[in-house]
Amino acid sequence: MTRTHTLSEGRGGVLVCFDGSEGAHTALWWAAAEASVRGVPLVAAQSFEWDLPSLHAVDEHGEYNERLLRENAEQDLNRATGECREAFSGLTVFFATPDGPPEVTMVQLADQLDPVMVVAGASGRGALARMVLGSTAAELARRVRQPFVVVRGEPPAADAPVVVGVDGSDNSERAVDFALDFAEYHRAPVRAVYSWTDWPLEAYATAPPGQVGLTHVDESTQAVAKEQLDTAATRHPDLGIDWEPVTERPTHALLDRAEGARLLVVGSHGRGPVTRALLGSVSHAVLYHAPCPVAVLRALDRGEPAREDTGTGAEALRTGPPRGSA
C-alpha cells in the first residue's frame, strides 16, 4: 500500500537525485548510508521531463503512453529504495516524482526540505567517470544552496581522510564546518589543505626567490585560514586534524590529496567574486576530475536567503509501492 507524507516529514534529511542510471544507483546507496549514519530520512527524487522527444513512448497500439513511462520509472525507483531500506535498518525512505527538469525540481525540493546535503551521481564508467559530469549535476552544483555532493570513486578505506580546502574566505568557512561535521559522523581524520599561491604553475616555477606577491600572500592569508580552521576545530575536539600549507596551485594540491580520500570538500568560490551563475575554477576542476566523492558549498550572495519557499509541482512524499503496482 502506498502511503503519502507531507513534505515536512522529509525535512533535514539527505536528498538524492535519481534517474535510473548506474551513477544514480551508486549515489543512492551513498546517500542512504549517509542518512543512516546521521539518523535522518532519505528522500530519493526522480524528475519527469515529458516534453523531451526521447521520452515520447508509445504503447502496443502506437499511442503515446506517459503513464507507462512513469510507472516503469517509479517501479525502478521503488525497487532501489526498497533495497536501501533492507540494507540500512531503521532508515526512513521517501520518494518524490515531480514533473519538470531535475535542475529545477531538485532545487525547489531542496528549498522546501532544507536537507543536510543534496547528492547526485557522476556520469561515465570506470576511469571515464573522473572526466565526465552530467549536465544535471553540473547545474545543481551552481544552483543549490545546501552542500552538494557528486558521488564517484571506489568505497574508501576505513582510515580514509576527509580532505578540505581552506583559504580563509567566508565560503571556505562553510566548507570547513561541513567537512569537520562529516568527519565526526564517520570518525575520520581530516586533512586541511591551504595553498598559498594562485599563480599559474609556469609563472611560479620561473619566479625568483622572494618575488613580490608570494611572501605577501603567505603572511597575509595563512594566519586567517589557520584561525578559521582552529575555530571550527574547537567544536570537534575529538577529531584528528592535519594542517597542510603548500606552495602549489589549489586545484593540483587538492586533486593530489584526494586520492583515496573519503570525501573532498571545497567552497565554490575562494577569494574570487561571488556569482550565482558560475563556479570557481577550483570547484569546477575538482567536480570534474576528483577520484573520490566531492562536496561543493556554493557561495551565497549577500542577502540571499538560506531557504526559499517555492512550489515544486511535486506530489507529497511517498513510501511503498508506486501507483499502479500490485
Secondary structure, 3 states (H helix, E strand, C coil): CCEEECHHHHCCCEEEECCCCHHHHHHHHHHHHHHHHHCCCEEEECCECCCCHHHCCECCCCCECHHHHHHHHHHHHHHHHHHHHHHCCCCCEEEECCECCHHHHHHHHHHHHCCCEEEEECCCCHHHHHCCCCHHHHHHHHHCCCCEEEECCCCCCCCCCEEEECCCCHHHHHHHHHHHHHHHHHCCCEEEEEECCCCCHHHHHHCCCCCCCHHHHHHHHHHHHHHHHHHHHCCCCCCCEEEEEECCCHHHHHHHHCCCCCEEEEECCCCCCCCCCCCCHHHHHHHHHCCCCEEEECCCCCCCCCCCCCCCCCCCEEECCCCCCC
